[in-house]
Amino acid sequence: MSNQERSEERWCCSPVTAEPLSAEQAADLSAVFKALGDPVRLRLLSLIAAHAGGEACVCDLSGAFDLSGPTISHHLKVLREAGAITGERRGTWVYYRVLPETLQRLSAVLGPAPAVSTSA
Amino acid sequence: MSNQERSEERWCCSPVTAEPLSAEQAADLSAVFKALGDPVRLRLLSLIAAHAGGEACVCDLSGAFDLSGPTISHHLKVLREAGAITGERRGTWVYYRVLPETLQRLSAVLGPAPAVSTSA
């Protein structure tokens, strides 16, 4: 499923400490967690996110790994298909950026329940 | 690796948008993301987290799934080994709770970089 096909309603979510996820929400979110469930992919995500200007090409990333270019490209494809990063070709290279809304949703789901106002 | 064996230094982390993860940090964190990268496990986590009193036994959880008890127990074991939940036997049942520090760490890693003060 592409990002575009995810309805906002399904793909929302309140923190898990506040209310249980529906089966559909869990299916959507777990697909992104699965993409992050690999040390190379998680490091790639962090290298892209923290790179100058918030974007990086394979040329910026491959030096950090003892892996072939095609292997790194495969991991980037998995992150892209999960909606964690996006890529834009400019000249020779594809430049990758994280999709902050995806990371923020995951962060919010795992975060503490928002404080409830107790004022009358 | 158990939670106890994780050093705080490795298992910290700043948001990925602030600085890249080390290989060791990525290995630790990706193991937890991998455990959450399954729709049944993510739903189990959310059902436990949102259950009355913050804890639930298999008897509270199995009704939400069309899965056998042993299958649910397997998924709970994966979550437990990843440090996402803890379990305590009381009488007939094991009662599970989420480990909020684990979820908070994951949430912080995916969250936005903290605002930097620009005052002189």
gemmi code that builds the backbone of each chain (N, CA, C; Angstrom):
import gemmi

chains = {
    "A": [
        ("MET", (0.842, -1.196, 0.000), (0.000, 0.000, 0.000), (0.880, 1.250, 0.000)),
        ("SER", (0.570, 2.189, -0.872), (1.350, 3.422, -0.914), (0.860, 4.379, 0.170)),
        ("ASN", (1.672, 5.404, 0.427), (1.255, 6.428, 1.394), (-0.063, 7.045, 1.009)),
        ("GLN", (-0.197, 7.263, -0.303), (-1.381, 7.974, -0.774), (-2.647, 7.172, -0.477)),
        ("GLU", (-2.501, 5.829, -0.502), (-3.673, 4.978, -0.314), (-4.068, 4.860, 1.158)),
        ("ARG", (-3.178, 5.246, 2.051), (-3.524, 5.170, 3.461), (-4.498, 6.286, 3.793)),
        ("SER", (-5.634, 5.925, 4.339), (-6.541, 6.984, 4.760), (-6.007, 7.568, 6.052)),
        ("GLU", (-6.223, 8.843, 6.228), (-5.743, 9.517, 7.437), (-6.338, 8.870, 8.681)),
        ("GLU", (-7.609, 8.433, 8.546), (-8.299, 7.895, 9.711), (-7.613, 6.624, 10.210)),
        ("ARG", (-7.276, 5.734, 9.270), (-6.610, 4.496, 9.659), (-5.215, 4.763, 10.149)),
        ("TRP", (-4.561, 5.745, 9.547), (-3.127, 5.926, 9.668), (-2.783, 6.966, 10.736)),
        ("CYS", (-3.777, 7.311, 11.526), (-3.665, 8.310, 12.582), (-2.619, 7.998, 13.624)),
        ("CYS", (-2.371, 8.010, 14.774), (-2.966, 7.288, 15.861), (-2.687, 7.937, 17.218)),
        ("SER", (-3.582, 7.667, 18.120), (-3.354, 7.994, 19.525), (-2.254, 7.099, 20.069)),
        ("PRO", (-1.608, 7.525, 21.172), (-0.618, 6.637, 21.802), (-1.254, 5.303, 22.199)),
        ("VAL", (-0.484, 4.228, 22.095), (-1.007, 2.909, 22.455), (-1.406, 2.848, 23.923)),
        ("THR", (-0.823, 3.735, 24.733), (-1.191, 3.751, 26.145), (-2.574, 4.363, 26.363)),
        ("ALA", (-3.100, 5.051, 25.345), (-4.399, 5.698, 25.490), (-5.531, 4.818, 24.990)),
        ("GLU", (-5.325, 4.165, 23.834), (-6.370, 3.280, 23.323), (-5.746, 2.247, 22.405)),
        ("PRO", (-6.341, 1.037, 22.351), (-5.749, -0.010, 21.516), (-5.849, 0.349, 20.037)),
        ("LEU", (-4.883, -0.126, 19.246), (-4.919, 0.052, 17.800), (-5.957, -0.902, 17.213)),
        ("SER", (-6.611, -0.473, 16.156), (-7.459, -1.397, 15.404), (-6.550, -2.332, 14.598)),
        ("ALA", (-7.129, -3.403, 14.075), (-6.342, -4.342, 13.257), (-5.758, -3.627, 12.040)),
        ("GLU", (-6.533, -2.697, 11.451), (-6.061, -1.993, 10.252), (-4.918, -1.040, 10.593)),
        ("GLN", (-5.069, -0.301, 11.679), (-3.987, 0.604, 12.107), (-2.725, -0.190, 12.414)),
        ("ALA", (-2.890, -1.322, 13.111), (-1.726, -2.138, 13.465), (-1.041, -2.667, 12.205)),
        ("ALA", (-1.838, -3.031, 11.197), (-1.243, -3.544, 9.956), (-0.417, -2.454, 9.269)),
        ("ASP", (-0.969, -1.245, 9.199), (-0.256, -0.142, 8.539), (1.025, 0.211, 9.285)),
        ("LEU", (0.896, 0.401, 10.596), (2.042, 0.856, 11.391), (3.111, -0.226, 11.488)),
        ("SER", (2.696, -1.478, 11.618), (3.695, -2.544, 11.773), (4.539, -2.687, 10.515)),
        ("ALA", (3.975, -2.339, 9.351), (4.760, -2.412, 8.117), (5.933, -1.428, 8.158)),
        ("VAL", (5.721, -0.262, 8.769), (6.817, 0.718, 8.871), (7.820, 0.264, 9.935)),
        ("PHE", (7.304, -0.226, 11.079), (8.218, -0.736, 12.113), (9.078, -1.873, 11.549)),
        ("LYS", (8.466, -2.709, 10.726), (9.224, -3.817, 10.137), (10.382, -3.280, 9.277)),
        ("ALA", (10.108, -2.230, 8.520), (11.166, -1.641, 7.696), (12.308, -1.091, 8.567)),
        ("LEU", (11.966, -0.586, 9.750), (12.986, -0.051, 10.671), (13.645, -1.159, 11.495)),
        ("GLY", (13.120, -2.380, 11.372), (13.612, -3.486, 12.189), (14.835, -4.172, 11.611)),
        ("ASP", (15.708, -3.406, 11.046), (16.952, -3.918, 10.485), (18.030, -2.884, 10.779)),
        ("PRO", (19.176, -3.298, 11.324), (20.170, -2.297, 11.752), (20.707, -1.435, 10.615)),
        ("VAL", (20.867, -2.029, 9.428), (21.378, -1.221, 8.303), (20.341, -0.183, 7.897)),
        ("ARG", (19.086, -0.606, 7.818), (18.048, 0.353, 7.402), (17.869, 1.454, 8.433)),
        ("LEU", (17.914, 1.097, 9.712), (17.736, 2.124, 10.741), (18.897, 3.120, 10.709)),
        ("ARG", (20.085, 2.598, 10.464), (21.237, 3.510, 10.361), (21.152, 4.386, 9.114)),
        ("LEU", (20.723, 3.784, 8.011), (20.539, 4.586, 6.794), (19.552, 5.717, 7.051)),
        ("LEU", (18.431, 5.385, 7.698), (17.429, 6.409, 8.013), (18.054, 7.536, 8.828)),
        ("SER", (18.854, 7.154, 9.823), (19.426, 8.182, 10.698), (20.491, 9.001, 9.969)),
        ("LEU", (21.243, 8.355, 9.082), (22.255, 9.098, 8.317), (21.598, 10.101, 7.365)),
        ("ILE", (20.492, 9.687, 6.757), (19.760, 10.600, 5.857), (19.177, 11.755, 6.678)),
        ("ALA", (18.518, 11.410, 7.791), (17.830, 12.430, 8.597), (18.798, 13.469, 9.135)),
        ("ALA", (19.999, 13.015, 9.512), (20.954, 13.928, 10.158), (21.926, 14.553, 9.156)),
        ("HIS", (21.810, 14.205, 7.871), (22.749, 14.733, 6.876), (22.466, 16.213, 6.621)),
        ("ALA", (23.513, 16.922, 6.247), (23.385, 18.347, 5.964), (22.258, 18.576, 4.955)),
        ("GLY", (21.361, 19.500, 5.282), (20.254, 19.807, 4.395), (19.121, 18.804, 4.485)),
        ("GLY", (19.278, 17.762, 5.318), (18.210, 16.779, 5.497), (18.060, 15.818, 4.339)),
        ("GLU", (19.045, 15.780, 3.435), (18.969, 14.829, 2.334), (20.342, 14.243, 2.048)),
        ("ALA", (20.340, 13.054, 1.458), (21.597, 12.374, 1.174), (21.409, 11.455, -0.030)),
        ("CYS", (22.488, 11.278, -0.803), (22.463, 10.328, -1.915), (23.234, 9.077, -1.505)),
        ("VAL", (23.136, 8.020, -2.299), (23.890, 6.803, -1.990), (25.373, 7.133, -1.849)),
        ("CYS", (25.830, 8.110, -2.625), (27.242, 8.511, -2.582), (27.631, 9.034, -1.196)),
        ("ASP", (26.670, 9.601, -0.469), (26.934, 10.086, 0.894), (26.859, 8.965, 1.923)),
        ("LEU", (26.164, 7.893, 1.587), (25.803, 6.872, 2.577), (26.696, 5.641, 2.535)),
        ("SER", (27.191, 5.290, 1.347), (27.820, 3.976, 1.188), (29.110, 3.850, 1.996)),
        ("GLY", (29.781, 4.974, 2.270), (31.036, 4.916, 3.018), (30.872, 4.424, 4.445)),
        ("ALA", (29.652, 4.521, 4.984), (29.421, 4.124, 6.383), (29.241, 2.617, 6.534)),
        ("PHE", (29.149, 1.887, 5.409), (28.828, 0.457, 5.469), (29.822, -0.348, 4.653)),
        ("ASP", (30.052, -1.551, 5.109), (30.868, -2.484, 4.339), (29.924, -3.347, 3.495)),
        ("LEU", (29.156, -2.660, 2.667), (28.124, -3.331, 1.871), (28.206, -2.829, 0.436)),
        ("SER", (27.731, -3.643, -0.498), (27.746, -3.252, -1.913), (26.693, -2.175, -2.171)),
        ("GLY", (26.887, -1.423, -3.239), (25.912, -0.418, -3.661), (24.526, -1.014, -3.855)),
        ("PRO", (24.406, -2.148, -4.580), (23.069, -2.736, -4.760), (22.395, -3.130, -3.445)),
        ("THR", (23.184, -3.591, -2.455), (22.585, -3.948, -1.159), (22.041, -2.702, -0.470)),
        ("ILE", (22.818, -1.635, -0.500), (22.345, -0.383, 0.102), (21.100, 0.118, -0.636)),
        ("SER", (21.125, 0.035, -1.952), (19.954, 0.473, -2.728), (18.720, -0.351, -2.385)),
        ("HIS", (18.914, -1.643, -2.157), (17.782, -2.495, -1.756), (17.178, -2.013, -0.434)),
        ("HIS", (18.045, -1.724, 0.541), (17.537, -1.259, 1.839), (16.833, 0.095, 1.696)),
        ("LEU", (17.371, 0.964, 0.864), (16.715, 2.258, 0.639), (15.338, 2.064, -0.002)),
        ("LYS", (15.241, 1.073, -0.894), (13.950, 0.787, -1.538), (12.922, 0.320, -0.498)),
        ("VAL", (13.360, -0.513, 0.447), (12.441, -0.993, 1.491), (11.941, 0.189, 2.332)),
        ("LEU", (12.873, 1.088, 2.700), (12.478, 2.269, 3.487), (11.506, 3.146, 2.700)),
        ("ARG", (11.762, 3.245, 1.393), (10.919, 4.080, 0.540), (9.522, 3.475, 0.411)),
        ("GLU", (9.467, 2.176, 0.196), (8.165, 1.520, 0.039), (7.358, 1.557, 1.331)),
        ("ALA", (8.044, 1.629, 2.453), (7.346, 1.710, 3.748), (6.893, 3.133, 4.065)),
        ("GLY", (7.291, 4.096, 3.226), (6.878, 5.479, 3.482), (7.736, 6.189, 4.511)),
        ("ALA", (8.937, 5.634, 4.804), (9.820, 6.275, 5.780), (10.694, 7.339, 5.127)),
        ("ILE", (11.034, 7.133, 3.855), (11.845, 8.115, 3.125), (11.245, 8.323, 1.739)),
        ("THR", (11.695, 9.386, 1.114), (11.302, 9.651, -0.264), (12.578, 9.905, -1.060)),
        ("GLY", (12.534, 9.706, -2.344), (13.726, 9.902, -3.170), (13.403, 10.727, -4.393)),
        ("GLU", (14.363, 11.581, -4.778), (14.170, 12.430, -5.954), (15.440, 12.386, -6.790)),
        ("ARG", (15.319, 12.013, -8.065), (16.491, 11.974, -8.935), (16.842, 13.390, -9.378)),
        ("ARG", (18.121, 13.744, -9.196), (18.624, 15.023, -9.711), (19.976, 14.716, -10.345)),
        ("GLY", (20.015, 14.718, -11.684), (21.252, 14.376, -12.383), (21.582, 12.914, -12.175)),
        ("THR", (22.831, 12.652, -11.749), (23.298, 11.264, -11.623), (22.671, 10.549, -10.433)),
        ("TRP", (22.329, 11.300, -9.396), (21.992, 10.672, -8.123), (20.528, 10.829, -7.736)),
        ("VAL", (20.064, 9.870, -6.928), (18.775, 10.008, -6.257), (19.062, 10.554, -4.861)),
        ("TYR", (18.390, 11.629, -4.498), (18.560, 12.226, -3.169), (17.385, 11.817, -2.286)),
        ("TYR", (17.738, 11.296, -1.114), (16.733, 10.772, -0.190), (16.528, 11.729, 0.971)),
        ("ARG", (15.276, 11.808, 1.405), (14.877, 12.577, 2.598), (13.963, 11.705, 3.436)),
        ("VAL", (13.979, 11.912, 4.736), (12.981, 11.217, 5.545), (11.638, 11.902, 5.359)),
        ("LEU", (10.567, 11.167, 5.566), (9.223, 11.738, 5.566), (8.870, 12.005, 7.026)),
        ("PRO", (9.007, 13.257, 7.474), (8.861, 13.525, 8.905), (7.504, 13.139, 9.445)),
        ("GLU", (6.460, 13.218, 8.608), (5.116, 12.884, 9.120), (5.037, 11.406, 9.487)),
        ("THR", (5.747, 10.557, 8.748), (5.745, 9.126, 9.100), (6.432, 8.907, 10.448)),
        ("LEU", (7.614, 9.512, 10.615), (8.340, 9.334, 11.877), (7.543, 9.918, 13.041)),
        ("GLN", (6.905, 11.059, 12.798), (6.117, 11.677, 13.880), (4.937, 10.802, 14.284)),
        ("ARG", (4.313, 10.136, 13.306), (3.190, 9.236, 13.653), (3.675, 8.071, 14.492)),
        ("LEU", (4.792, 7.481, 14.076), (5.328, 6.360, 14.861), (5.699, 6.834, 16.261)),
        ("SER", (6.340, 7.986, 16.322), (6.754, 8.531, 17.616), (5.539, 8.780, 18.502)),
        ("ALA", (4.470, 9.316, 17.911), (3.261, 9.622, 18.690), (2.600, 8.344, 19.194)),
        ("VAL", (2.591, 7.298, 18.366), (1.964, 6.038, 18.775), (2.693, 5.435, 19.968)),
        ("LEU", (4.011, 5.595, 20.003), (4.800, 5.007, 21.087), (4.910, 5.929, 22.292)),
        ("GLY", (4.520, 7.179, 22.107), (4.716, 8.174, 23.149), (3.714, 8.023, 24.272)),
        ("PRO", (3.943, 8.743, 25.361), (3.009, 8.671, 26.486), (1.668, 9.294, 26.110)),
        ("ALA", (0.620, 8.862, 26.794), (-0.700, 9.455, 26.584), (-0.629, 10.935, 26.934)),
        ("PRO", (-1.300, 11.792, 26.167), (-1.281, 13.215, 26.499), (-1.913, 13.450, 27.858)),
        ("ALA", (-1.394, 14.450, 28.543), (-1.936, 14.784, 29.868), (-3.389, 15.211, 29.714)),
        ("VAL", (-4.228, 14.707, 30.594), (-5.650, 15.060, 30.552), (-5.882, 16.206, 31.526)),
        ("SER", (-6.516, 17.248, 31.012), (-6.812, 18.387, 31.878), (-7.818, 17.969, 32.949)),
        ("THR", (-7.531, 18.323, 34.175), (-8.442, 17.958, 35.277), (-9.204, 19.173, 35.794)),
        ("SER", (-9.019, 20.300, 35.092), (-9.740, 21.495, 35.554), (-11.229, 21.344, 35.259)),
        ("ALA", (-12.059, 21.946, 36.111), (-13.517, 21.764, 35.973), (-14.035, 22.561, 34.785)),
    ],
    "B": [
        ("MET", (20.122, -10.091, 23.579), (20.679, -9.289, 24.665), (19.530, -8.842, 25.582)),
        ("SER", (19.706, -8.972, 26.865), (18.659, -8.548, 27.790), (18.744, -7.046, 27.997)),
        ("ASN", (17.661, -6.499, 28.546), (17.671, -5.070, 28.880), (18.813, -4.723, 29.805)),
        ("GLN", (19.025, -5.630, 30.768), (20.040, -5.351, 31.778), (21.427, -5.223, 31.148)),
        ("GLU", (21.634, -5.988, 30.064), (22.965, -5.982, 29.449), (23.202, -4.756, 28.573)),
        ("ARG", (22.118, -4.063, 28.240), (22.288, -2.871, 27.409), (22.856, -1.755, 28.258)),
        ("SER", (23.958, -1.184, 27.799), (24.464, -0.045, 28.553), (23.622, 1.171, 28.189)),
        ("GLU", (23.429, 2.037, 29.155), (22.620, 3.232, 28.930), (23.197, 4.068, 27.796)),
        ("GLU", (24.530, 4.061, 27.718), (25.171, 4.913, 26.712), (24.801, 4.481, 25.294)),
        ("ARG", (24.833, 3.143, 25.077), (24.506, 2.650, 23.742), (23.028, 2.802, 23.465)),
        ("TRP", (22.245, 2.654, 24.508), (20.818, 2.454, 24.361), (20.044, 3.751, 24.547)),
        ("CYS", (20.784, 4.856, 24.524), (20.241, 6.201, 24.708), (19.179, 6.571, 23.698)),
        ("CYS", (18.785, 7.445, 23.061), (19.374, 8.087, 21.892), (18.757, 9.449, 21.588)),
        ("SER", (19.536, 10.264, 20.974), (19.023, 11.509, 20.415), (18.132, 11.163, 19.226)),
        ("PRO", (17.253, 12.109, 18.847), (16.458, 11.869, 17.639), (17.368, 11.665, 16.425)),
        ("VAL", (16.934, 10.810, 15.504), (17.741, 10.552, 14.309), (17.924, 11.807, 13.470)),
        ("THR", (17.010, 12.765, 13.641), (17.158, 14.001, 12.885), (18.271, 14.882, 13.458)),
        ("ALA", (18.737, 14.574, 14.665), (19.782, 15.385, 15.295), (21.170, 14.819, 15.034)),
        ("GLU", (21.318, 13.490, 15.141), (22.621, 12.890, 14.867), (22.431, 11.432, 14.478)),
        ("PRO", (23.329, 10.929, 13.606), (23.168, 9.545, 13.161), (23.387, 8.570, 14.313)),
        ("LEU", (22.704, 7.435, 14.245), (22.903, 6.364, 15.215), (24.225, 5.666, 14.930)),
        ("SER", (24.894, 5.223, 15.989), (26.057, 4.359, 15.794), (25.558, 2.979, 15.374)),
        ("ALA", (26.479, 2.158, 14.881), (26.105, 0.790, 14.478), (25.526, 0.030, 15.669)),
        ("GLU", (26.101, 0.241, 16.869), (25.627, -0.479, 18.055), (24.224, -0.016, 18.461)),
        ("GLN", (24.017, 1.291, 18.465), (22.686, 1.811, 18.794), (21.647, 1.295, 17.800)),
        ("ALA", (22.010, 1.321, 16.511), (21.074, 0.856, 15.480), (20.750, -0.622, 15.677)),
        ("ALA", (21.737, -1.421, 16.078), (21.493, -2.853, 16.297), (20.515, -3.052, 17.454)),
        ("ASP", (20.728, -2.330, 18.555), (19.843, -2.468, 19.719), (18.412, -2.031, 19.388)),
        ("LEU", (18.308, -0.839, 18.807), (16.979, -0.281, 18.554), (16.231, -1.059, 17.476)),
        ("SER", (16.953, -1.494, 16.447), (16.271, -2.198, 15.352), (15.687, -3.519, 15.845)),
        ("ALA", (16.295, -4.122, 16.871), (15.740, -5.371, 17.421), (14.355, -5.132, 18.017)),
        ("VAL", (14.155, -3.980, 18.635), (12.832, -3.674, 19.202), (11.851, -3.327, 18.083)),
        ("PHE", (12.327, -2.516, 17.114), (11.439, -2.205, 15.981), (11.010, -3.481, 15.260)),
        ("LYS", (11.925, -4.434, 15.144), (11.585, -5.695, 14.476), (10.469, -6.422, 15.230)),
        ("ALA", (10.549, -6.406, 16.559), (9.498, -7.043, 17.362), (8.146, -6.366, 17.140)),
        ("LEU", (8.156, -5.043, 16.913), (6.910, -4.301, 16.673), (6.461, -4.409, 15.215)),
        ("GLY", (7.304, -4.990, 14.381), (7.039, -5.043, 12.942), (6.146, -6.207, 12.542)),
        ("ASP", (5.173, -6.489, 13.360), (4.210, -7.558, 13.090), (2.862, -7.075, 13.602)),
        ("PRO", (1.810, -7.158, 12.794), (0.532, -6.564, 13.202), (-0.056, -7.181, 14.475)),
        ("VAL", (0.125, -8.487, 14.653), (-0.415, -9.115, 15.872), (0.345, -8.603, 17.095)),
        ("ARG", (1.668, -8.544, 16.987), (2.457, -8.086, 18.150), (2.175, -6.625, 18.473)),
        ("LEU", (2.042, -5.806, 17.438), (1.787, -4.384, 17.700), (0.419, -4.206, 18.353)),
        ("ARG", (-0.546, -4.997, 17.907), (-1.880, -4.914, 18.536), (-1.843, -5.436, 19.953)),
        ("LEU", (-1.115, -6.529, 20.185), (-0.973, -7.036, 21.557), (-0.385, -5.960, 22.456)),
        ("LEU", (0.675, -5.319, 21.979), (1.304, -4.251, 22.766), (0.289, -3.170, 23.109)),
        ("SER", (-0.506, -2.780, 22.124), (-1.456, -1.689, 22.362), (-2.587, -2.141, 23.285)),
        ("LEU", (-3.013, -3.405, 23.170), (-4.060, -3.912, 24.065), (-3.567, -3.971, 25.508)),
        ("ILE", (-2.312, -4.371, 25.692), (-1.739, -4.411, 27.043), (-1.626, -2.993, 27.592)),
        ("ALA", (-1.062, -2.098, 26.764), (-0.800, -0.727, 27.224), (-2.085, -0.017, 27.611)),
        ("ALA", (-3.150, -0.270, 26.855), (-4.393, 0.470, 27.083), (-5.346, -0.262, 28.024)),
        ("HIS", (-4.962, -1.452, 28.489), (-5.857, -2.224, 29.361), (-5.944, -1.576, 30.742)),
        ("ALA", (-7.092, -1.799, 31.382), (-7.313, -1.237, 32.724), (-6.168, -1.622, 33.641)),
        ("GLY", (-5.595, -0.639, 34.315), (-4.494, -0.894, 35.236), (-3.151, -1.055, 34.541)),
        ("GLY", (-3.145, -0.955, 33.199), (-1.873, -1.042, 32.457), (-1.313, -2.445, 32.381)),
        ("GLU", (-2.121, -3.451, 32.716), (-1.623, -4.821, 32.601), (-2.733, -5.735, 32.104)),
        ("ALA", (-2.311, -6.837, 31.460), (-3.282, -7.774, 30.902), (-2.679, -9.163, 30.882)),
        ("CYS", (-3.543, -10.181, 31.031), (-3.100, -11.572, 30.905), (-3.569, -12.102, 29.554)),
        ("VAL", (-3.076, -13.287, 29.180), (-3.502, -13.875, 27.913), (-5.026, -14.001, 27.879)),
        ("CYS", (-5.617, -14.228, 29.058), (-7.076, -14.369, 29.139), (-7.781, -13.080, 28.709)),
        ("ASP", (-7.127, -11.920, 28.892), (-7.715, -10.648, 28.465), (-7.485, -10.387, 26.978)),
        ("LEU", (-6.486, -11.036, 26.402), (-6.004, -10.672, 25.067), (-6.518, -11.595, 23.970)),
        ("SER", (-6.717, -12.864, 24.305), (-6.937, -13.850, 23.241), (-8.253, -13.615, 22.501)),
        ("GLY", (-9.234, -12.998, 23.154), (-10.521, -12.766, 22.496), (-10.434, -11.833, 21.304)),
        ("ALA", (-9.375, -11.012, 21.238), (-9.245, -10.033, 20.159), (-8.685, -10.646, 18.880)),
        ("PHE", (-8.245, -11.909, 18.941), (-7.556, -12.520, 17.795), (-8.166, -13.871, 17.468)),
        ("ASP", (-8.129, -14.218, 16.223), (-8.537, -15.552, 15.795), (-7.282, -16.421, 15.721)),
        ("LEU", (-6.605, -16.533, 16.848), (-5.324, -17.241, 16.920), (-5.328, -18.150, 18.139)),
        ("SER", (-4.526, -19.208, 18.073), (-4.457, -20.140, 19.205), (-3.708, -19.505, 20.375)),
        ("GLY", (-3.951, -20.011, 21.559), (-3.227, -19.549, 22.746), (-1.716, -19.645, 22.577)),
        ("PRO", (-1.189, -20.789, 22.099), (0.266, -20.888, 21.922), (0.839, -19.850, 20.946)),
        ("THR", (0.055, -19.517, 19.907), (0.540, -18.505, 18.953), (0.620, -17.140, 19.639)),
        ("ILE", (-0.400, -16.805, 20.403), (-0.382, -15.528, 21.141), (0.777, -15.525, 22.140)),
        ("SER", (0.960, -16.643, 22.832), (2.066, -16.726, 23.794), (3.416, -16.545, 23.102)),
        ("HIS", (3.558, -17.090, 21.897), (4.807, -16.903, 21.146), (5.050, -15.417, 20.875)),
        ("HIS", (4.012, -14.718, 20.409), (4.185, -13.291, 20.108), (4.512, -12.502, 21.384)),
        ("LEU", (3.882, -12.866, 22.485), (4.181, -12.192, 23.755), (5.637, -12.434, 24.153)),
        ("LYS", (6.124, -13.639, 23.889), (7.522, -13.951, 24.203), (8.480, -13.085, 23.383)),
        ("VAL", (8.146, -12.882, 22.106), (9.002, -12.040, 21.260), (9.034, -10.609, 21.797)),
        ("LEU", (7.859, -10.097, 22.174), (7.792, -8.735, 22.732), (8.590, -8.645, 24.033)),
        ("ARG", (8.518, -9.717, 24.816), (9.213, -9.741, 26.109), (10.721, -9.781, 25.903)),
        ("GLU", (11.167, -10.627, 24.992), (12.610, -10.738, 24.735), (13.177, -9.449, 24.150)),
        ("ALA", (12.328, -8.691, 23.457), (12.787, -7.415, 22.878), (12.789, -6.295, 23.912)),
        ("GLY", (12.261, -6.574, 25.102), (12.245, -5.522, 26.133), (11.088, -4.556, 25.987)),
        ("ALA", (10.063, -4.939, 25.191), (8.911, -4.049, 25.025), (7.882, -4.258, 26.132)),
        ("ILE", (7.794, -5.488, 26.649), (6.863, -5.784, 27.745), (7.584, -6.626, 28.797)),
        ("THR", (6.968, -6.695, 29.945), (7.464, -7.558, 31.004), (6.294, -8.411, 31.484)),
        ("GLY", (6.569, -9.538, 32.070), (5.499, -10.423, 32.529), (5.756, -10.884, 33.958)),
        ("GLU", (4.687, -11.007, 34.728), (4.803, -11.451, 36.117), (3.721, -12.490, 36.384)),
        ("ARG", (4.123, -13.672, 36.825), (3.137, -14.703, 37.126), (2.494, -14.417, 38.476)),
        ("ARG", (1.146, -14.443, 38.484), (0.386, -14.338, 39.736), (-0.735, -15.370, 39.662)),
        ("GLY", (-0.572, -16.440, 40.408), (-1.564, -17.516, 40.367), (-1.503, -18.217, 39.025)),
        ("THR", (-2.659, -18.351, 38.391), (-2.760, -19.113, 37.137), (-2.136, -18.370, 35.960)),
        ("TRP", (-2.155, -17.038, 36.010), (-1.860, -16.256, 34.818), (-0.561, -15.457, 34.938)),
        ("VAL", (0.021, -15.194, 33.766), (1.111, -14.225, 33.671), (0.482, -12.893, 33.272)),
        ("TYR", (0.788, -11.853, 34.017), (0.272, -10.517, 33.722), (1.374, -9.695, 33.040)),
        ("TYR", (1.009, -9.121, 31.900), (1.986, -8.379, 31.083), (1.759, -6.880, 31.216)),
        ("ARG", (2.868, -6.149, 31.235), (2.847, -4.686, 31.232), (3.832, -4.211, 30.168)),
        ("VAL", (3.580, -3.062, 29.577), (4.590, -2.499, 28.682), (5.712, -1.915, 29.529)),
        ("LEU", (6.903, -1.855, 28.963), (8.024, -1.188, 29.616), (8.082, 0.226, 29.049)),
        ("PRO", (7.540, 1.199, 29.788), (7.399, 2.538, 29.205), (8.728, 3.141, 28.773)),
        ("GLU", (9.831, 2.786, 29.484), (11.116, 3.379, 29.097), (11.551, 2.925, 27.711)),
        ("THR", (11.200, 1.695, 27.346), (11.535, 1.229, 25.996), (10.748, 2.012, 24.946)),
        ("LEU", (9.441, 2.138, 25.169), (8.622, 2.863, 24.196), (9.040, 4.328, 24.110)),
        ("GLN", (9.383, 4.907, 25.262), (9.800, 6.317, 25.255), (11.107, 6.512, 24.488)),
        ("ARG", (12.017, 5.533, 24.609), (13.276, 5.650, 23.860), (13.026, 5.588, 22.363)),
        ("LEU", (12.184, 4.638, 21.956), (11.876, 4.532, 20.525), (11.186, 5.808, 20.043)),
        ("SER", (10.254, 6.283, 20.855), (9.522, 7.504, 20.488), (10.482, 8.682, 20.350)),
        ("ALA", (11.436, 8.778, 21.284), (12.391, 9.895, 21.260), (13.302, 9.810, 20.033)),
        ("VAL", (13.707, 8.598, 19.668), (14.597, 8.434, 18.516), (13.909, 8.890, 17.230)),
        ("LEU", (12.601, 8.644, 17.144), (11.859, 8.990, 15.930), (11.331, 10.415, 15.967)),
        ("GLY", (11.384, 11.030, 17.141), (10.788, 12.349, 17.309), (11.632, 13.439, 16.687)),
        ("PRO", (11.059, 14.644, 16.602), (11.807, 15.754, 16.053), (12.964, 16.155, 16.955)),
        ("ALA", (13.980, 16.750, 16.368), (15.111, 17.250, 17.148), (14.595, 18.304, 18.112)),
        ("PRO", (15.129, 18.343, 19.340), (14.670, 19.357, 20.280), (15.018, 20.752, 19.763)),
        ("ALA", (14.149, 21.699, 20.087), (14.378, 23.082, 19.645), (15.672, 23.602, 20.258)),
        ("VAL", (16.502, 24.269, 19.457), (17.752, 24.817, 19.946), (17.528, 26.293, 20.296)),
        ("SER", (17.920, 26.647, 21.501), (17.749, 28.039, 21.908), (18.682, 28.926, 21.086)),
        ("THR", (18.143, 30.004, 20.558), (18.952, 30.917, 19.747), (19.291, 32.188, 20.500)),
        ("SER", (18.940, 32.237, 21.798), (19.251, 33.428, 22.572), (20.761, 33.516, 22.812)),
        ("ALA", (21.261, 34.727, 22.892), (22.721, 34.928, 23.015), (23.185, 34.550, 24.421)),
    ],
}
model = gemmi.Model(1)
for chain_id, residues in chains.items():
    chain = gemmi.Chain(chain_id)
    for i, (resn, *xyz) in enumerate(residues, 1):
        res = gemmi.Residue()
        res.name, res.seqid = resn, gemmi.SeqId(i, " ")
        for name, pos in zip(("N", "CA", "C"), xyz):
            atom = gemmi.Atom()
            atom.name, atom.element = name, gemmi.Element(name[0])
            atom.pos, atom.b_iso = gemmi.Position(*pos), 0.0
            res.add_atom(atom)
        chain.add_residue(res)
    model.add_chain(chain)
structure = gemmi.Structure()
structure.add_model(model)
structure.setup_entities()
